[in-house]
């Protein structure tokens, strides 16, 4: 045995591990099953295992026993030194339970069958560009200076549930209890002199690929989850997780996941984010859910622009901050009116179906929340949706609201003409208004001219006067009953006659202009 060991002397805990490795048996150094790894610095020498011993075993220093599966299965140990397995290829199981690891764990560019660190207290975990052919498990662990998994490939499940992740900044500040210190403010000088991107990131996983489900339920993080370009082929689940970046510089994201690809993304059921969530350009073939989530950001709470998603469930418990859905393609949008307390960007957003308790008035208020001002496409998209489901009257009301919003962007002459079109015929979407005006004017003219007969122009023939037909002739742009040319109003009724002629022309022009707007194609159908 002496020749097979790279060490002159093994302590009792290391000797137990060395002897158990060939069969993969557990070595349990815990005093009780409830030992807290956070207190591992006070554990005695009888629980100390050098990281070099674990690395030597995994790298083939001890052969397995025939007919059994070798592996390191260790519980309740204080592991001294950095566990460096970078560039290594090993097939033995590595399963650490409730261990205290004050150094770094490095699996950069390694390849292994499966890795499990459950309920451990680890200073930093790095596995960039690693290939893990199986389960990657960090459930219940505390990683104080963050996890780095850029361009890592996991063929099994990725588990980070009930874990706690800090950032390099937390450790550099010397906070032993960084969970309780997450809301401490930074001075301006501190934030300006630090490398913000990495120091404020708890999970650095750009380009991460996970074939099995990624389970981060109940995760607590004091920094950003950076998942740019990550791919989750069986979904990512963050129910009940808390991402608290309130003490970070203004504009820090809780989740930064541009161009993420996934089948399902769950920020739901108690998920809390103190900082923005950015999924710009994401592609989600299933559900993106914010049901019963709490979202809080000083600026933009949700940045979901240029995204493609089959179903977006936007029913959070509360939202503080604006929402950007611009240029996104959504299959089904399930939301509520109270989900938009601030601004919402909707330009070039398309959707196949809308679900939820929102009324038409709520939808119109939704469109008016765009901080960029009037844009025609959101109105046309909503009108097209109502038309597609057979609600033609609602579609007309949306298009009328569009014209009224557009009117506010015009100069004074355009606004005046628009106001006249609105009053007369509702921009053509309420043609019955022209009938109402015509009826009122017809009644007025008939009453007045019944009491004050016009004088006959030609006295060589006897003609009968009809106040109703005379008023109709005045209102019509073209004389229909030959009354206008035969009778001439007298006194103050001349002003009324002139007003009726002008009103007739205005009504006719408004009807033509309104009909032109109605018949003109206006957006997707």
C-alpha positions as CSV (number, residue, x, y, z in Angstrom):
1,X,0.0,0.0,0.0
2,X,2.9,2.3,0.7
3,X,4.0,2.3,-2.9
4,X,0.5,3.1,-4.2
5,X,0.1,6.2,-2.0
6,X,1.7,9.5,-3.1
7,X,1.8,10.6,0.6
8,X,4.2,9.5,3.3
9,X,1.5,9.6,5.9
10,X,-2.4,9.5,6.0
11,X,-4.3,10.7,8.9
12,X,-7.1,8.4,10.2
13,X,-9.9,10.1,8.2
14,X,-7.8,9.9,5.0
15,X,-6.9,6.3,5.7
16,X,-10.7,5.4,6.0
17,X,-11.3,7.1,2.6
18,X,-8.3,5.4,1.0
19,X,-9.6,2.0,2.1
20,X,-13.2,2.7,1.1
21,X,-12.4,4.0,-2.4
22,X,-12.1,0.6,-4.2
23,X,-15.6,-0.4,-3.3
24,X,-17.1,3.1,-3.3
25,X,-18.3,2.7,0.3
26,X,-19.4,5.7,2.3
27,X,-17.0,7.3,4.8
28,X,-19.1,9.3,7.3
29,X,-17.2,11.6,9.6
30,X,-20.2,13.5,11.0
31,X,-20.9,13.5,14.7
32,X,-24.6,13.8,13.9
33,X,-26.6,14.0,10.7
34,X,-27.5,17.6,11.5
35,X,-23.9,18.8,11.5
36,X,-23.8,22.3,9.9
37,X,-20.9,22.7,7.4
38,X,-21.0,26.4,8.0
39,X,-19.2,25.6,11.3
40,X,-16.7,23.4,9.6
41,X,-13.8,25.7,10.5
42,X,-14.1,24.5,14.1
43,X,-14.1,20.8,13.3
44,X,-11.2,18.8,14.7
45,X,-8.3,17.0,13.0
46,X,-10.2,13.8,13.1
47,X,-12.4,15.1,10.3
48,X,-9.7,16.7,8.1
49,X,-9.1,15.3,4.6
50,X,-6.6,16.8,2.2
51,X,-8.0,17.8,-1.2
52,X,-4.9,16.2,-2.7
53,X,-5.9,12.8,-1.4
54,X,-9.3,13.0,-3.0
55,X,-7.8,14.1,-6.3
56,X,-5.2,11.3,-6.2
57,X,-7.9,8.7,-5.8
58,X,-10.1,10.0,-8.6
59,X,-7.1,10.2,-10.9
60,X,-6.3,6.5,-10.6
61,X,-3.8,6.3,-7.7
62,X,-5.9,3.5,-6.2
63,X,-7.5,0.9,-8.4
64,X,-11.1,-0.3,-7.9
65,X,-12.0,-3.7,-6.5
66,X,-13.2,-6.2,-9.1
67,X,-17.0,-6.5,-9.3
68,X,-17.5,-3.2,-7.5
69,X,-17.8,0.5,-8.5
70,X,-15.0,2.7,-7.0
71,X,-15.7,6.2,-5.9
72,X,-15.2,8.9,-3.3
73,X,-18.2,9.1,-1.0
74,X,-17.5,11.3,1.9
75,X,-19.7,13.0,4.5
76,X,-18.9,15.5,7.2
77,X,-15.3,16.2,6.3
78,X,-13.2,19.4,6.5
79,X,-11.4,19.3,3.2
80,X,-8.2,21.3,3.3
81,X,-6.7,22.9,0.2
82,X,-8.1,23.4,-3.3
83,X,-9.7,20.4,-5.0
84,X,-8.1,20.9,-8.4
85,X,-9.3,18.4,-11.0
86,X,-9.0,20.8,-14.0
87,X,-8.3,19.0,-17.4
88,X,-8.9,15.6,-15.7
89,X,-10.8,12.7,-17.1
90,X,-12.2,10.4,-14.4
91,X,-15.1,7.9,-14.3
92,X,-15.2,7.3,-10.5
93,X,-18.1,8.7,-8.5
94,X,-17.5,11.9,-6.6
95,X,-20.1,12.4,-3.9
96,X,-19.5,14.8,-1.0
97,X,-22.2,15.3,1.6
98,X,-22.2,18.0,4.3
99,X,-18.5,18.8,3.8
100,X,-16.7,22.0,4.6
101,X,-14.5,23.2,1.7
102,X,-12.8,26.5,2.5
103,X,-10.8,26.4,-0.8
104,X,-11.9,26.3,-4.4
105,X,-13.2,23.3,-6.3
106,X,-12.0,23.4,-9.9
107,X,-13.3,21.1,-12.7
108,X,-12.4,23.4,-15.5
109,X,-12.1,21.4,-18.8
110,X,-12.6,18.2,-17.0
111,X,-14.7,15.2,-18.1
112,X,-16.5,13.0,-15.6
113,X,-19.5,10.7,-15.2
114,X,-21.2,12.5,-12.4
115,X,-20.5,15.0,-9.6
116,X,-22.5,15.6,-6.4
117,X,-21.8,18.2,-3.7
118,X,-24.9,18.0,-1.5
119,X,-25.3,20.3,1.6
120,X,-21.6,21.4,1.4
121,X,-20.1,24.8,2.3
122,X,-17.7,25.7,-0.5
123,X,-15.7,28.9,-1.1
124,X,-15.9,28.8,-4.9
125,X,-16.9,26.3,-7.6
126,X,-15.5,26.3,-11.1
127,X,-16.3,23.9,-13.9
128,X,-16.0,26.0,-17.0
129,X,-16.0,24.0,-20.3
130,X,-16.4,20.7,-18.4
131,X,-18.4,17.8,-19.7
132,X,-20.4,16.0,-17.0
133,X,-21.9,12.8,-18.4
134,X,-24.6,12.4,-15.8
135,X,-26.0,14.2,-12.7
136,X,-24.5,17.5,-11.6
137,X,-25.8,18.1,-8.1
138,X,-25.2,21.0,-5.8
139,X,-28.4,20.8,-3.9
140,X,-28.5,22.5,-0.5
141,X,-24.9,23.7,-0.8
142,X,-23.5,27.2,0.0
143,X,-21.0,28.5,-2.5
144,X,-19.7,31.8,-1.1
145,X,-17.8,33.2,-4.0
146,X,-20.0,32.0,-6.8
147,X,-20.3,29.2,-9.4
148,X,-18.7,29.3,-12.8
149,X,-20.1,27.0,-15.5
150,X,-19.4,28.8,-18.8
151,X,-19.8,26.5,-21.8
152,X,-20.2,23.5,-19.5
153,X,-22.2,20.5,-20.9
154,X,-24.3,18.4,-18.5
155,X,-26.0,15.4,-20.1
156,X,-28.1,14.6,-17.0
157,X,-29.9,16.9,-14.6
158,X,-28.4,20.0,-13.0
159,X,-29.5,20.5,-9.4
160,X,-29.0,23.7,-7.5
161,X,-32.2,23.6,-5.4
162,X,-32.2,25.1,-1.8
163,X,-28.6,26.2,-2.5
164,X,-27.1,29.6,-1.5
165,X,-24.7,31.4,-3.8
166,X,-22.7,34.5,-3.0
167,X,-20.4,36.5,-5.3
168,X,-16.7,37.2,-5.4
169,X,-17.6,40.7,-4.1
170,X,-19.2,39.2,-1.0
171,X,-16.0,37.3,-0.1
172,X,-13.7,40.2,-0.9
173,X,-15.6,42.4,1.5
174,X,-14.8,39.8,4.2
175,X,-18.4,39.2,5.2
176,X,-18.6,35.9,7.0
177,X,-22.4,36.0,7.1
178,X,-23.1,37.3,3.6
179,X,-26.7,36.1,3.8
180,X,-27.4,38.7,6.5
181,X,-25.3,41.4,4.7
182,X,-27.0,41.4,1.3
183,X,-28.8,44.7,1.8
184,X,-25.8,46.7,3.0
185,X,-25.3,49.7,0.7
186,X,-22.1,50.2,-1.2
187,X,-20.4,53.5,-1.4
188,X,-20.0,55.2,-4.7
189,X,-16.3,54.8,-4.6
190,X,-16.5,51.1,-4.0
191,X,-18.8,50.4,-6.9
192,X,-16.7,52.5,-9.3
193,X,-13.4,50.8,-8.5
194,X,-14.6,47.2,-8.8
195,X,-15.0,45.0,-11.9
196,X,-18.8,45.0,-11.8
197,X,-19.6,42.3,-14.3
198,X,-17.8,39.4,-12.6
199,X,-17.7,40.6,-9.0
200,X,-21.5,41.0,-8.9
201,X,-22.3,37.6,-10.6
202,X,-23.2,34.6,-8.5
203,X,-23.8,32.1,-11.3
204,X,-21.6,32.6,-14.4
205,X,-23.0,30.1,-16.9
206,X,-23.0,31.6,-20.3
207,X,-23.2,28.9,-23.0
208,X,-24.2,26.2,-20.4
209,X,-26.0,23.3,-21.9
210,X,-28.2,21.0,-19.8
211,X,-29.9,18.0,-21.4
212,X,-31.9,17.0,-18.3
213,X,-33.9,19.4,-16.2
214,X,-32.2,22.3,-14.5
215,X,-33.7,22.5,-11.0
216,X,-32.9,25.7,-9.0
217,X,-36.0,25.7,-6.8
218,X,-35.6,27.5,-3.5
219,X,-32.2,28.9,-4.6
220,X,-31.0,32.0,-2.8
221,X,-28.5,34.2,-4.6
222,X,-26.9,37.6,-3.6
223,X,-25.8,38.3,-7.2
224,X,-26.7,38.0,-10.8
225,X,-27.5,34.7,-12.5
226,X,-25.7,35.1,-15.8
227,X,-27.1,32.6,-18.4
228,X,-26.4,34.3,-21.7
229,X,-26.7,31.8,-24.5
230,X,-27.5,28.9,-22.1
231,X,-29.5,26.0,-23.4
232,X,-31.9,23.9,-21.2
233,X,-33.3,21.1,-23.3
234,X,-35.6,19.9,-20.5
235,X,-36.4,23.3,-19.0
236,X,-35.2,25.4,-16.0
237,X,-37.2,25.7,-12.8
238,X,-36.7,28.5,-10.3
239,X,-39.9,28.3,-8.2
240,X,-39.5,29.9,-4.7
241,X,-36.0,31.2,-5.5
242,X,-34.8,34.6,-4.3
243,X,-32.3,36.6,-6.3
244,X,-31.4,39.6,-4.2
245,X,-29.3,42.2,-6.0
246,X,-30.7,45.3,-4.2
247,X,-27.3,46.2,-2.8
248,X,-25.7,46.1,-6.3
249,X,-25.1,49.1,-8.5
250,X,-28.2,50.6,-10.2
251,X,-29.2,48.6,-13.2
252,X,-27.8,45.3,-12.0
253,X,-29.8,42.3,-13.3
254,X,-31.1,39.5,-11.1
255,X,-31.1,37.3,-14.2
256,X,-29.3,38.1,-17.4
257,X,-30.1,35.4,-20.0
258,X,-30.1,36.9,-23.5
259,X,-30.6,34.3,-26.3
260,X,-31.4,31.6,-23.8
261,X,-33.0,28.5,-25.3
262,X,-35.3,26.3,-23.2
263,X,-38.4,24.2,-23.4
264,X,-39.8,25.7,-20.2
265,X,-38.7,28.5,-17.9
266,X,-40.4,28.8,-14.5
267,X,-39.9,32.1,-12.5
268,X,-43.0,31.3,-10.6
269,X,-44.7,30.2,-7.3
270,X,-42.9,32.6,-5.0
271,X,-40.0,33.5,-7.1
272,X,-38.5,36.8,-6.0
273,X,-36.1,39.1,-8.0
274,X,-34.7,42.3,-6.6
275,X,-33.3,43.5,-9.9
276,X,-34.2,43.2,-13.5
277,X,-34.8,40.0,-15.5
278,X,-33.4,40.2,-19.0
279,X,-34.3,37.5,-21.6
280,X,-33.7,39.5,-24.8
281,X,-33.8,37.3,-27.9
282,X,-34.7,34.1,-25.9
283,X,-36.3,31.2,-27.6
284,X,-38.7,29.2,-25.5
285,X,-40.7,26.4,-27.1
286,X,-43.0,25.9,-24.1
287,X,-44.0,28.1,-21.2
288,X,-42.4,31.1,-19.7
289,X,-44.1,31.7,-16.4
290,X,-44.0,34.5,-13.9
291,X,-47.1,33.3,-12.0
292,X,-47.2,34.5,-8.4
293,X,-43.7,36.0,-8.7
294,X,-42.5,39.2,-7.0
295,X,-40.5,41.4,-9.4
296,X,-38.8,44.6,-8.3
297,X,-36.3,46.8,-10.2
298,X,-35.6,50.5,-10.1
299,X,-35.9,50.7,-13.9
300,X,-36.9,47.8,-16.1
301,X,-38.3,44.8,-14.2
302,X,-38.7,42.6,-17.3
303,X,-36.8,42.9,-20.5
304,X,-38.4,40.4,-22.8
305,X,-37.9,42.0,-26.2
306,X,-37.1,40.2,-29.4
307,X,-38.2,36.9,-27.8
308,X,-40.1,34.0,-29.2
309,X,-42.2,32.0,-26.7
310,X,-45.2,29.7,-27.1
311,X,-46.9,30.8,-23.9
312,X,-46.1,33.7,-21.6
313,X,-47.8,33.6,-18.2
314,X,-47.5,37.1,-16.8
315,X,-49.5,37.0,-13.6
316,X,-47.0,38.0,-10.9
317,X,-48.0,38.7,-7.3
318,X,-46.5,42.1,-7.7
319,X,-44.3,44.1,-10.1
320,X,-42.3,47.3,-9.6
321,X,-40.7,48.6,-12.8
322,X,-41.5,48.7,-16.5
323,X,-41.9,45.8,-18.8
324,X,-40.5,45.5,-22.3
325,X,-42.2,43.1,-24.8
326,X,-41.2,45.0,-27.9
327,X,-40.5,43.0,-31.1
328,X,-41.4,39.7,-29.4
329,X,-43.5,36.9,-30.9
330,X,-45.8,35.3,-28.4
331,X,-48.2,32.4,-29.0
332,X,-50.5,32.8,-25.9
333,X,-50.3,35.8,-23.6
334,X,-52.0,35.2,-20.2
335,X,-51.9,38.3,-18.1
336,X,-54.0,40.6,-15.9
337,X,-54.5,44.4,-16.0
338,X,-52.7,44.9,-12.7
339,X,-49.5,43.3,-14.0
340,X,-48.6,46.6,-15.7
341,X,-48.2,49.2,-12.9
342,X,-45.5,51.0,-14.9
343,X,-44.6,51.5,-18.5
344,X,-44.9,48.7,-21.0
345,X,-43.2,48.6,-24.4
346,X,-45.3,46.9,-27.1
347,X,-44.0,48.1,-30.4
348,X,-43.9,45.3,-33.0
349,X,-45.1,42.8,-30.4
350,X,-47.2,40.0,-32.0
351,X,-49.4,37.4,-30.3
352,X,-51.8,34.7,-31.5
353,X,-54.1,34.7,-28.4
354,X,-54.8,36.8,-25.3
355,X,-56.1,35.2,-22.1
356,X,-57.0,36.7,-18.8
357,X,-59.7,38.9,-17.1
358,X,-58.7,42.0,-19.0
359,X,-61.6,44.0,-20.6
360,X,-61.3,46.1,-23.8
361,X,-60.8,49.3,-21.7
362,X,-57.9,47.5,-19.9
363,X,-56.4,46.6,-23.2
364,X,-56.6,50.1,-24.5
365,X,-55.0,51.4,-21.3
366,X,-52.3,48.7,-21.8
367,X,-51.5,50.2,-25.2
368,X,-51.4,53.8,-23.9
369,X,-48.6,52.8,-21.3
370,X,-45.9,52.8,-24.0
371,X,-43.3,55.4,-22.8
372,X,-42.2,55.9,-26.4
373,X,-45.6,57.4,-27.3
374,X,-47.9,56.6,-30.1
375,X,-47.1,53.6,-32.3
376,X,-49.6,52.3,-34.8
377,X,-48.6,48.6,-34.8
378,X,-49.8,47.7,-31.2
379,X,-53.3,49.0,-32.0
380,X,-53.4,47.2,-35.4
381,X,-52.2,44.0,-33.7
382,X,-54.9,44.2,-31.0
383,X,-57.6,45.0,-33.6
384,X,-56.4,42.1,-35.8
385,X,-56.7,39.8,-32.8
386,X,-60.3,40.9,-32.1
387,X,-61.2,40.6,-35.7
388,X,-59.8,37.1,-35.9
389,X,-61.9,35.9,-33.0
390,X,-65.0,37.5,-34.4
391,X,-65.3,40.6,-32.2
392,X,-65.6,43.2,-35.0
393,X,-67.1,45.9,-32.8
394,X,-64.1,45.7,-30.4
395,X,-61.7,45.8,-33.4
396,X,-63.4,49.1,-34.6
397,X,-63.1,50.6,-31.1
398,X,-59.4,49.8,-31.0
399,X,-58.9,51.4,-34.4
400,X,-60.8,54.4,-33.3
401,X,-58.6,54.7,-30.2
402,X,-55.6,54.4,-32.6
403,X,-56.8,57.5,-34.6
404,X,-57.4,59.5,-31.4
405,X,-53.9,58.7,-30.1
406,X,-52.4,59.6,-33.5
407,X,-54.3,62.9,-33.5
408,X,-52.3,64.0,-30.4
409,X,-49.1,63.7,-32.5
410,X,-50.3,66.1,-35.3
411,X,-50.0,69.8,-35.7
412,X,-52.9,72.1,-35.0
413,X,-54.7,71.9,-38.4
414,X,-54.4,68.1,-38.4
415,X,-55.7,67.9,-34.9
416,X,-58.7,70.2,-35.7
417,X,-59.6,68.1,-38.8
418,X,-59.2,64.9,-36.8
419,X,-61.4,66.2,-34.1
420,X,-64.1,67.1,-36.7
421,X,-63.8,63.6,-38.2
422,X,-64.1,62.1,-34.7
423,X,-67.2,64.1,-33.8
424,X,-68.9,63.7,-37.1
425,X,-68.3,60.0,-38.0
426,X,-65.9,58.6,-35.4
427,X,-63.1,58.5,-38.1
428,X,-65.5,56.2,-40.1
429,X,-65.6,53.6,-37.4
430,X,-68.9,55.1,-36.2
431,X,-70.8,55.9,-39.4
432,X,-74.1,56.0,-37.5
433,X,-73.0,59.3,-36.0
434,X,-73.5,60.9,-39.4
435,X,-77.1,59.7,-39.3
436,X,-77.5,61.2,-35.9
437,X,-76.2,64.6,-37.0
438,X,-78.2,64.5,-40.2
439,X,-81.4,63.7,-38.3
440,X,-80.8,66.6,-35.8
441,X,-80.1,69.1,-38.5
442,X,-83.0,67.8,-40.6
443,X,-85.3,68.3,-37.6
444,X,-83.9,71.8,-36.9
445,X,-84.3,72.9,-40.5
446,X,-87.8,71.5,-40.8
447,X,-89.0,73.3,-37.7
448,X,-87.4,76.6,-38.6
449,X,-88.6,76.7,-42.2
450,X,-92.1,75.6,-41.2
451,X,-92.3,78.7,-39.1
452,X,-90.4,81.0,-41.5
453,X,-91.3,80.1,-45.1
454,X,-88.7,81.1,-47.7
455,X,-89.8,83.3,-50.5
456,X,-90.4,81.8,-54.0
457,X,-87.8,82.8,-56.5
458,X,-89.8,82.5,-59.7
459,X,-93.4,83.8,-59.5
460,X,-94.5,82.7,-63.0
461,X,-95.4,79.3,-61.7
462,X,-97.2,78.1,-58.6
463,X,-95.1,75.7,-56.4
464,X,-95.8,74.0,-53.1
465,X,-93.2,74.4,-50.3
466,X,-92.1,71.4,-48.2
467,X,-89.9,72.3,-45.2
468,X,-88.7,68.7,-44.9
469,X,-87.7,68.4,-48.6
470,X,-86.2,71.9,-48.6
471,X,-84.0,71.0,-45.6
472,X,-82.9,67.8,-47.3
473,X,-82.0,69.7,-50.4
474,X,-79.8,72.0,-48.4
475,X,-78.1,69.2,-46.6
476,X,-77.4,67.2,-49.8
477,X,-74.3,68.3,-51.7
478,X,-76.3,67.9,-54.9
479,X,-79.9,69.1,-55.1
480,X,-82.3,66.2,-55.2
481,X,-85.8,67.7,-55.0
482,X,-85.3,71.0,-56.9
483,X,-86.3,72.9,-53.7
484,X,-83.1,74.8,-53.1
485,X,-83.3,76.6,-56.5
486,X,-87.0,77.4,-56.2
487,X,-87.0,79.0,-52.7
488,X,-84.8,81.6,-51.0
489,X,-84.5,82.0,-47.2
490,X,-85.3,85.3,-45.8
491,X,-83.9,87.3,-42.8
492,X,-81.8,85.4,-40.3
493,X,-82.8,82.0,-41.8
494,X,-80.2,82.7,-44.5
495,X,-77.5,82.0,-42.0
496,X,-79.2,78.8,-41.1
497,X,-79.5,77.7,-44.7
498,X,-75.8,78.5,-45.3
499,X,-74.9,76.5,-42.2
500,X,-77.0,73.5,-43.3
501,X,-75.2,73.6,-46.7
502,X,-71.8,73.7,-45.1
503,X,-72.8,70.9,-42.6
504,X,-73.9,68.7,-45.5
505,X,-70.6,69.1,-47.2
506,X,-68.7,68.4,-44.0
507,X,-70.8,65.3,-43.3
508,X,-70.2,64.0,-46.9
509,X,-66.5,64.7,-46.7
510,X,-66.2,63.0,-43.3
511,X,-68.1,59.9,-44.5
512,X,-65.8,59.6,-47.5
513,X,-62.7,60.1,-45.4
514,X,-63.9,57.7,-42.8
515,X,-64.8,55.0,-45.4
516,X,-61.3,55.4,-46.9
517,X,-59.8,54.6,-43.5
518,X,-62.1,51.6,-42.9
519,X,-61.4,50.1,-46.3
520,X,-57.6,50.7,-46.1
521,X,-55.7,47.6,-44.9
522,X,-54.3,48.2,-41.4
523,X,-52.0,45.6,-40.1
524,X,-51.9,41.8,-39.8
525,X,-55.0,39.8,-40.0
